[in-house]
């Protein structure tokens, strides 16, 4: 069965929400999706992931 995310996707689930990161496939960018079922703390997590990706890319 072919992957739904051919460019590689990392999705993590928890009881309180989920987060997924993947390459765009049409643009040279990463897409980050996240949702929290309780509060807006997912915004902080998304910001941390963006900073981590920027750090990694800056040393590539």
Secondary structure, DSSP 8 states (H G I E B T S, - for coil): ---S-TT-EEEEE-SSEEEEEEE-SSSS-EEEEEEESSSSTHHHHHHHHHHHHHHHHHT-
